[in-house]
Amino acid sequence: MTRPTIRAVGGYAPARRLSADAIAEAWGSSPSGIESTAIPAADEDALTMGVAAAKRALDAGDVAPDELDWLGFATTTPPMAEGDLLARLASMLDLREDATLRLYTGDARAGTAALLDAPESGLAVVADCPRGEPDDDRGHAAGAGAAAFVIGADGPASVVDHATHAEPAPGVRFREAGSDRIDGLGVTGYDRSAFTGPVAAASEAVTTADADAVAITAPDGKRPYRAAGALGVESDAIRACAVVHDLGDLGAAGAPLALARALAAGHEAVLCVGVGGGGADVLRVEASGDLPTSLALDAGDEVDYAHALRLRGELSDDAAGTGAAYVTMPTWNRSLPQRHRLVAGRCPDCGALAFPPEGACPDCRELVEYEETRLAEIGTVEAATRIGQGGAPPEFAPQQKRGGAFGVVVVRFAAADGDGAVSLPGQTVGEVDVDDEVRGVLRRLYTQEGVTRYGTKFERV
């Protein structure tokens, strides 16, 4: 099997943080070894976080999406139980229509499996946001994050060796069919052996002792360090790139995002250890030279415990109210280039831009077949307002209940070729004011007829 060579790396975590002190104040205790957890916004999920990490990896490596012919997406928390997530992700990233698409799920080793399978000219994306019961240690530790790896022939980092060991056992945790909450046996002795045993078995076939960093799945802030002896490394090697202490339990994304952090920090010999489902993958990654990386892992606003529960949907009904604007699925699908990639149209008669590119030309009023035109990545806000409680259209009421007031703006975008400009409305991510420069980010819009619809919102550059 061809071993992956990494050309560029991207990483993303939600900026909102829930501190361990806030959890302790609510419950009298906090998750072991965790100082804070990353809390997804009301319009974020594994798919949108994966897009954010993937775009950072592509930008860091100056890689055009049409260069890639393979996309792997790994998550244990897909936004839907059945449905083609990969086609949506490929559309959001503007990959070629003939690209091979692969989904990895089932346990926390999904991320390392995707990385191992990635061929040359591929993109491996891992994103997760596990959930536990609010009164359970697993729920207290739950975080969110994503990592992405551009794979190519001449990258400065490579998977030089790997080994896998799996046992027919439930592992440290599991999730029953129909449930969105992780669970476990809660037997301390078994949990320790189920974590360290497969790691020790897999690591026998890989050189580990000289690793200067260890990126490992982390259900809490203490479990990873119990595997140090099995790997033959010091605890400092795990701490060197750990993400669990500030982001929480990231499920399948834990080890890959820690690997991204290690490579960004310049470590030259890194073990990436995925643990889950009764098994373990141990990958040895060696880097020489500068690897393009772009990580967005910094903390932003700290939220209190009640706000965190509301963002996670624990305190509200996500059903849309009556009177929601109805957009048929065929109509929605026709607008995906606009919603996913801000594709405008140019009038072939007068050259004016239109967004969306449908109906009569806004300048010459002729009914035309528009020419597809890309817009610049950065636009300028022309008008801004905020929508608070009771003011949101019914389809956005669940978002408003969970996330509070949200911004709405009109943004002026020039064409990518500099010929003309067009204005378009949209929601914002974070605070945005008139004259701010903004860029598009993919987020959840709303759910209708059981189908979650995604589109572009705007954040300050």
C-alpha positions in Angstrom: 0.0 0.0 0.0 1.3 3.5 -0.9 1.9 5.5 2.3 0.4 9.0 2.4 2.7 12.0 1.8 1.2 15.2 3.4 1.4 18.4 1.4 -0.6 20.7 3.7 -2.6 20.7 6.9 -5.6 22.6 8.1 -7.4 22.6 11.5 -10.4 24.2 13.0 -12.2 24.4 16.4 -15.2 26.5 17.4 -14.1 29.7 19.1 -16.6 29.4 22.0 -15.3 27.8 25.1 -16.9 26.3 28.2 -14.5 26.3 31.2 -14.1 23.4 33.5 -14.8 25.8 36.4 -18.3 26.5 34.9 -19.0 22.7 34.7 -17.8 22.2 38.3 -20.0 25.1 39.5 -23.0 23.4 37.9 -22.3 19.7 38.8 -19.7 19.8 41.6 -17.0 18.2 39.5 -15.4 18.7 36.1 -13.9 16.3 33.5 -10.5 14.9 34.3 -7.5 16.9 32.9 -9.7 19.3 30.8 -9.5 23.0 31.3 -12.1 24.0 28.7 -14.1 22.5 25.9 -14.9 23.9 22.4 -18.7 24.5 21.9 -20.1 24.5 18.4 -22.3 27.4 17.4 -26.0 26.8 16.8 -25.3 26.6 13.0 -22.2 24.4 13.2 -21.9 20.6 12.9 -19.3 18.1 11.7 -19.8 18.9 8.1 -19.3 22.7 8.4 -16.3 22.2 10.7 -14.8 19.8 8.1 -15.3 22.4 5.4 -13.5 25.0 7.5 -10.5 22.8 8.1 -10.4 21.6 4.5 -10.4 25.2 3.1 -7.6 26.1 5.4 -5.5 23.1 4.3 -6.1 23.9 0.6 -5.3 27.6 1.1 -2.2 26.8 3.1 -0.8 24.5 0.4 -2.0 26.7 -2.5 -3.9 23.7 -3.8 -6.8 24.2 -6.3 -9.7 21.9 -5.5 -9.7 20.6 -9.1 -6.3 19.1 -8.6 -7.8 16.5 -6.2 -9.3 13.3 -7.4 -10.1 11.7 -3.9 -12.0 12.9 -0.9 -12.3 11.1 2.4 -14.5 12.3 5.2 -14.3 10.8 8.7 -16.7 11.4 11.6 -18.7 9.6 14.3 -21.3 12.4 14.4 -22.7 12.7 10.9 -25.4 15.4 10.7 -27.8 12.8 9.2 -28.1 9.0 9.8 -28.7 8.4 6.1 -27.8 10.6 3.2 -24.9 11.6 1.0 -22.7 13.9 3.1 -19.8 13.4 0.7 -21.6 15.0 -2.3 -22.4 18.0 -0.2 -18.9 18.3 1.1 -17.5 18.0 -2.4 -19.9 20.7 -3.7 -18.9 23.1 -0.8 -15.2 22.6 -1.6 -15.8 22.8 -5.4 -14.1 19.5 -6.1 -14.3 17.8 -9.5 -17.5 15.9 -10.2 -15.6 12.7 -11.0 -13.6 12.7 -7.7 -13.8 9.5 -5.7 -15.6 10.0 -2.4 -15.3 7.9 0.7 -17.0 8.1 4.2 -15.4 6.7 7.3 -17.4 6.3 10.5 -18.3 3.9 13.3 -15.6 4.6 16.0 -12.9 7.1 16.9 -10.4 5.3 14.6 -12.3 6.7 11.6 -9.9 9.6 11.3 -6.7 7.5 11.2 -8.4 5.1 8.7 -9.1 8.0 6.3 -5.6 9.3 6.5 -4.1 5.8 5.8 -6.4 5.3 2.8 -5.7 8.7 1.2 -4.0 8.3 -2.2 -1.8 10.8 -4.0 -3.9 13.8 -5.0 -6.3 13.3 -2.2 -7.9 15.2 0.7 -8.6 13.5 4.1 -11.0 15.5 6.3 -11.9 14.5 9.9 -14.5 16.3 12.0 -16.4 15.4 15.1 -18.5 16.8 17.9 -19.4 13.9 20.2 -22.3 14.3 22.8 -23.0 12.7 26.1 -25.7 13.1 28.6 -25.5 16.5 30.4 -25.1 14.8 33.8 -22.4 12.4 32.5 -18.6 12.7 32.5 -18.7 12.0 28.7 -21.1 14.9 28.2 -18.9 17.2 30.3 -15.8 16.3 28.3 -17.4 16.6 24.9 -15.8 19.1 22.5 -15.6 19.8 18.8 -13.0 20.2 16.1 -11.7 19.2 12.7 -8.5 18.5 10.8 -7.7 18.2 7.1 -4.7 16.8 5.2 -3.8 17.4 1.5 -2.1 14.3 0.2 0.4 14.5 -2.7 3.6 13.1 -4.2 6.0 15.7 -2.9 4.9 16.7 0.6 7.4 17.3 3.3 5.7 14.9 5.8 5.0 11.2 5.3 3.4 8.3 7.0 6.5 6.1 7.0 5.1 3.1 9.0 1.8 2.0 10.6 0.2 -0.9 12.3 -3.4 -1.8 13.4 -4.7 -4.1 16.2 -8.4 -4.8 16.8 -10.3 -6.9 19.2 -14.0 -8.0 19.2 -14.8 -5.9 22.2 -16.9 -2.7 22.7 -13.8 -0.6 23.6 -13.9 2.4 25.8 -17.2 3.7 24.6 -20.0 3.0 22.1 -23.2 4.5 20.8 -26.5 2.6 20.4 -28.5 2.7 17.2 -30.8 5.7 17.1 -29.0 7.5 19.9 -26.8 10.6 19.5 -25.2 10.2 22.9 -22.0 8.2 23.6 -22.1 5.6 26.4 -19.7 3.2 28.0 -19.5 0.4 30.6 -18.1 2.6 33.3 -15.8 -0.2 34.7 -12.5 1.5 35.5 -10.3 -1.5 35.1 -11.8 -2.6 31.8 -11.7 1.0 30.4 -8.0 1.2 31.1 -7.2 -2.1 29.5 -9.5 -1.5 26.6 -7.6 1.7 25.8 -4.0 0.7 26.5 -4.1 -2.9 25.4 -4.8 -2.3 21.7 -2.3 0.5 21.7 0.4 -1.7 23.1 -0.3 -4.5 20.6 -0.3 -2.2 17.6 2.8 -0.3 18.6 4.9 -3.5 18.7 5.2 -3.3 14.9 6.1 0.5 14.7 9.2 2.3 15.9 7.9 4.6 18.7 10.6 5.3 21.3 12.2 8.3 19.6 9.0 10.1 18.8 9.1 13.8 19.9 5.3 14.1 19.9 2.3 11.8 20.2 -1.1 12.6 18.9 -3.6 10.3 20.4 -7.3 9.9 20.9 -8.3 11.4 24.2 -11.7 10.6 25.8 -10.6 12.8 28.7 -7.5 14.6 29.8 -5.9 11.7 31.7 -6.5 8.6 29.5 -3.9 9.4 26.8 -1.1 9.5 29.3 -1.9 6.0 30.5 -0.7 4.8 27.1 2.7 6.4 27.4 4.3 3.3 28.8 2.7 1.1 26.1 4.1 3.3 23.4 7.5 3.6 25.1 7.4 7.4 25.2 7.5 10.1 28.0 4.3 11.9 29.0 5.8 15.1 27.7 5.6 13.8 24.1 1.8 13.5 24.5 1.5 16.8 26.1 3.5 18.5 23.3 0.6 18.5 20.9 -2.4 17.5 23.1 -5.7 19.2 22.1 -7.9 17.6 24.7 -6.9 20.0 27.5 -8.3 23.1 25.8 -10.8 21.7 23.3 -12.2 18.6 25.1 -12.9 15.1 23.7 -12.9 15.4 19.9 -13.8 11.8 19.1 -12.4 10.7 15.7 -10.9 14.2 15.2 -8.8 14.1 18.4 -5.7 12.3 17.1 -5.7 13.9 13.6 -6.1 17.5 15.1 -3.3 16.8 17.6 -1.2 15.6 14.6 -1.9 18.8 12.8 -0.8 20.8 15.9 2.4 18.7 16.1 3.3 19.3 12.5 2.5 23.0 12.7 4.9 23.2 15.7 7.7 21.6 13.7 7.9 18.2 15.3 9.9 15.8 13.1 8.8 12.4 14.4 5.1 12.1 15.4 3.0 9.1 16.4 -0.6 9.5 15.5 -2.6 7.0 17.5 -6.3 6.4 16.9 -8.1 4.4 19.6 -11.7 3.2 19.4 -14.1 0.3 18.9 -11.8 -2.2 20.7 -8.8 -1.4 18.5 -6.0 1.0 17.7 -4.1 2.4 14.7 -0.5 3.6 15.3 1.0 5.8 12.5 4.5 7.1 12.4 4.7 10.4 10.6 8.1 12.0 9.8 8.5 15.6 8.6 11.4 17.3 7.0 11.3 20.9 5.8 8.5 23.4 6.2 5.0 22.0 5.9 2.3 24.5 5.0 -0.2 24.6 7.9 -3.2 26.8 8.9 -4.9 26.2 12.2 -7.8 28.1 13.7 -7.8 26.8 17.3 -7.7 30.0 19.4 -10.3 30.5 22.0 -12.9 33.3 21.6 -15.8 34.0 23.8 -16.2 32.1 27.1 -19.8 30.9 27.6 -21.6 30.0 30.8 -23.0 26.5 31.3 -26.6 27.4 30.5 -25.5 29.1 27.2 -23.5 26.0 26.3 -26.6 23.7 26.9 -28.6 26.1 24.7 -26.1 26.1 21.9 -26.1 22.3 22.0 -29.9 22.2 21.7 -30.5 20.7 25.2 -32.9 23.4 26.2 -34.9 24.1 23.1 -37.1 22.4 20.5 -35.4 22.6 17.1 -38.6 22.3 15.1 -39.3 25.2 12.8 -42.4 27.2 13.6 -45.4 27.4 11.3 -45.3 29.7 8.3 -41.6 28.9 7.4 -40.7 29.9 3.9 -41.0 26.8 1.7 -38.4 26.2 -0.9 -38.8 23.0 -2.9 -35.9 20.6 -3.1 -35.5 20.9 -6.9 -35.4 24.7 -6.5 -32.9 24.5 -3.7 -30.7 22.2 -5.6 -30.6 24.5 -8.6 -29.2 27.2 -6.3 -26.4 25.2 -4.7 -23.6 26.9 -6.7 -24.8 30.2 -5.2 -25.3 28.9 -1.7 -22.1 26.8 -1.5 -19.7 28.9 -3.6 -21.2 32.3 -4.2 -21.3 31.8 -8.0 -22.9 34.8 -9.8 -24.0 35.3 -13.4 -22.9 37.8 -16.0 -25.3 39.1 -18.6 -24.0 38.2 -22.1 -25.7 41.3 -23.6 -24.7 44.1 -21.2 -22.0 42.5 -19.0 -23.9 43.3 -15.7 -23.6 40.9 -12.8 -26.6 39.2 -11.2 -27.0 37.3 -8.0 -28.7 34.9 -8.0 -28.3 34.5 -11.8 -31.9 34.0 -12.7 -34.7 36.0 -14.2 -34.3 39.2 -16.2 -30.9 41.0 -16.1 -31.0 43.7 -13.4 -29.5 46.3 -15.8 -30.8 45.7 -19.3 -33.9 43.8 -18.3 -33.4 41.1 -20.9 -34.1 37.5 -20.2 -30.8 35.8 -20.9 -28.7 32.7 -20.2 -26.2 34.0 -17.7 -22.5 33.2 -17.9 -21.1 31.7 -14.7 -18.9 34.2 -12.9 -16.9 33.7 -9.7 -16.8 36.5 -7.1 -13.8 37.7 -5.1 -13.2 36.0 -1.8 -13.5 39.3 0.2 -16.4 41.6 0.1 -17.4 44.9 1.9 -20.5 45.3 4.2 -22.9 47.9 2.9 -25.7 47.5 5.5 -26.0 45.6 8.7 -28.7 44.8 11.4 -29.5 42.2 14.0 -32.5 40.0 14.4 -33.5 39.2 18.0 -36.1 37.1 19.7 -39.4 37.0 17.9 -37.9 38.7 14.8 -36.5 35.7 13.0 -38.3 34.1 10.1 -39.8 30.8 11.3 -37.2 28.6 9.5 -34.5 30.4 11.5 -36.3 30.3 14.8 -34.5 27.2 16.1 -31.2 28.9 15.4 -32.3 32.0 17.2 -33.5 30.0 20.2 -30.1 28.2 20.5 -27.7 31.0 19.5 -29.5 34.2 20.3 -29.7 37.3 18.1 -27.9 37.0 14.8 -26.6 39.5 12.3 -27.9 40.1 8.8 -25.9 42.1 6.2 -25.8 43.2 2.6 -22.3 42.6 1.2 -20.8 44.1 -2.0 -18.6 41.6 -3.9 -16.5 42.4 -6.9 -16.1 39.8 -9.6 -13.0 37.7 -9.3 -11.8 39.1 -12.6 -12.4 42.7 -11.4 -15.1 43.4 -14.0 -18.2 44.6 -12.1 -19.6 44.0 -8.7 -22.9 42.8 -7.1 -24.5 43.0 -3.7 -26.1 40.1 -1.8 -27.7 39.5 1.6 -26.8 36.9 4.2 -26.4 36.1 7.9 -23.2 36.8 9.8 -21.0 34.7 12.0 -19.9 36.9 14.9 -20.0 40.7 15.1 -19.9 42.5 11.7 -20.4 46.2 11.0 -20.8 48.5 8.0 -17.6 48.9 6.0 -16.1 45.7 7.4 -14.4 43.3 5.0 -16.0 39.8 5.2 -15.6 36.4 3.6 -17.9 33.5 3.2 -18.1 30.5 5.6 -20.3 27.4 5.2 -22.8 26.9 8.0 -26.2 25.3 8.6 -29.1 27.4 7.5 -32.2 25.5 8.6 -33.9 22.1 8.4 -37.0 21.6 6.3 -38.8 18.3 5.7 -36.1 16.5 7.7 -33.3 17.8 5.4 -30.7 20.2 6.8 -29.8 22.9 4.3 -26.4 24.5 4.2 -25.2 27.8 2.8 -22.8 30.7 3.0 -22.8 33.2 5.8 -20.3 36.0 6.4 -17.6 36.6 8.9 -15.2 39.5 9.4 -11.8 38.9 7.9 
